[in-house]
Amino acid sequence: MMDPLGQLINWSAEYGLLGVFLVVFSERVIPIFPSYAILVAVGIAAESGAWSVLAALIAAIAGSYVGGSIYYLCAASVSEERSFRFLTRFALLFGTSSEKVQKMISYFRTNQAALSFTAQLVPTVRLVAPAIAGLLKVNPGPFAVAAGLGVAVWNSLFFFIGYVCARLSFNGNVSELALEVMIVLMVVESLAFVIWRRLRKKKLAAEG
């Protein structure tokens, strides 16, 4: 089996910690590989001695955080009127009225710290969350802290999955291990979604 992730990590190792930063940064800007796959690969390489474990983890968190912050800053530079117009048009594609968009904006701003943190723990959503936060004009301070903590948790989780797997048993193919992690992640997400829907139905039934 070909190992494109392994080749990417071998390339990044030639540039030291800057290579780690650039690889993880690129995942936020141009997501060719999913973040968990890259982070697992970095964890494996750190266990093999390519970098210091702590230094590699910090570089990975920094790369991901800076990449997301760029989207936030670009979106925040758009005027509030244009932001609302864009969000309304986008929401209409999914059958959401402008009134509901306004309610969602108010809800997001009220719970911006919690949502900014949680969004960084949801695949795909974590990529667009900084841009949405910028369009909604959330306060940069709370967003920076909450999103930073979310990035740290997500990156650390998959970094150490790769590290521990490399310690226990690893056949040398980084891409294959990343695929196995993806399957497990999809199963966990599906179970979490099913549980969430059931709990939500029970809550709505109790309120009704």
C-alpha positions, 0 to 999 in steps of 0.5 A: 500500500502506498504511503503518501502521509509517510512521504509527507512527514519524511519531507517535513522532518528535513525542515525540523519543527518548521516542517511540522508547523507548515504541514499542520498549517497547510491542513487548515488552509488547504485541507488535502489530508484530514487533520487527524491523519496528519496529527497521527503521522506527526505523533508517529514520527515524534515517537521515532525520534524525528522531533522532540515530543513536546516541541513537535506537539507545540509546533503542531498546535501553533500551526493549526491555530495560526491557520484558523486565525487567518480565516477568522481575521479575513472574515472579521474584516468584512463589514457587518452588513455584508456578513449578515447578507452572506450568512442569510443567503447561505442559510436560504440554501438550506431552507433557513429564514433570515429570522432564524439566522438572526436568532442563531447569530444572537445565540452564537454571540451569547455562547461564543466561548463555549461554541468556539471551543466545541467547534474545534472538536468537530471534524469539518466544522472545525475548518469553517468555524473560525471564518463563521466566528469572524463573520459573526463579529465575535469578540476576538479575546474570548474566541482566541482563548476558546478556539486555542483550547479546542485546537490544543485538545484536538491536536493533542488527542490525535498526536498521542494516538499516533505516538501510542500506536507507534509505541505499541504496534506499528507496521510502518505505513502511516497512511494505513494507520490514519485510515484505521483511525478515520474508521474508528472516528466515524463510528464514534461520531455516528454513535454520538449523533444517534445519542444526541438525537435521542436525548434531544427528542426526549427533551422536546417531548418533556417540554411539549 
